Structure formats: structure tokens, C-alpha cells
């Protein structure tokens, strides 16, 4: 609809109040609302929650399930660095 108005009357007419104030243009604006709300709540709203959760967990010790292998690094007697899981096997 707006593209047709651009082709008939020019870009500035299609962006002006004469076109955007019509009942059809207003209806299309309101018809977009449900899709915009879905995008906001499902796509964007989780970002602040994830950000806050990550920020609040900084400095806490990580939760390691029992029986999990540690990924930390330890030194051998000769000073060589090896994964802690290898050090536990010896």
C-alpha cells in the first residue's frame, strides 16, 4: 500500500501525514502490535534476566556435580603443568 503511494505520489507523500493518517495505514500499524509484542517478550526480555543472573554469579564458586572431573591445572614435581584429572590418576 505504501509502496503504491510512493510510486504514484512520491516518497515524501507516502511518509507524510496525508498517507499515514489514513484509516488503512492506522489499521496496519495496530495489526503489527501482536507480532511486535511477541518479539519483545520472547526475544528481547530474557536478555536483562540473563545479564543480571550472570553478573550476580561473578565471584561465586562454580557448581560442580559430584563425580565430575576437574578441569583445573596442577604442577608436577618437576614443575610441568598438567590437567588435574591426569594428576588424580597417578
N, C-alpha and C positions, 0 to 999 in steps of 0.2 A: 504494500500500500504506500509506504513512504518512498520506496524506490520509484514507483509510478509517478508520484508527485514530484520527485526530483527530476525525472525525465521530462515531465510536462512543464513545470514551472521554475525549475532551478533548485539548487541546493539550499539557498537561504530561505526560500519559501517553505520548503519541507521541514526546516529546523525552526521556523518561526511560530508565533502563537496562533496564526491563522490555521495552520495544519495541526499542531499539537493540541490545540484547544477543541478539536472536533470530538464528537462522541465516540467515533470509531477508534481514534488514537487513545483516548482515555480508557476505553474498554480493553484495548491491547495492553496498556500499562498495568491495569488491575489483573488481567489474566496471567501476567508474568509472576505475580506475587507468590503463589504456592510453590513454584519451582525455585524462586529465589530463597524462600524460607527453608526449603529442604536443603539447598546448598549451604546456607549459613549454619544451620543447626547440625547437619551431619558432616559437613566438610570442614568448616572453619571453627566452630565452637570447641571441638576437642583439643585444638592447639593450645589455648591457655591452660587447660587442665593438665595436659602432658608436660607443658613447660613448668608449671608450678610443682608438679609431682617430681620432676627431675631436679629442679632447683632445691627442693626440700630434702632430697635424698643425698645431696652432695655432702661428703664428710662422714656419712654413716658407713659402717662396715657392710660389705655385700653379704647377702643371704646365700649361703652355700648349703645345698641339701646334704643330708648325711650320706656318706659313701661316694661323694663326688670327688673327683681328682682335682687337686690344687694346681693352678697354673702359675704359681709364683716361681721365682728363680732363686736357687741357692748356690753357694760356693762349695767346691770340693776341698779336700785337704791341700791340694796343690794350687788352689786359687782359681780353678777353672769354673765358669758359670754353667750350670746345668738346670733343666727344669726340676721342680721339686718332686714331681711324680717319679722321675728317674732316681732321685736321691732316696725316696722312700723304698724303692725296690731293692736297693743294695743292703 
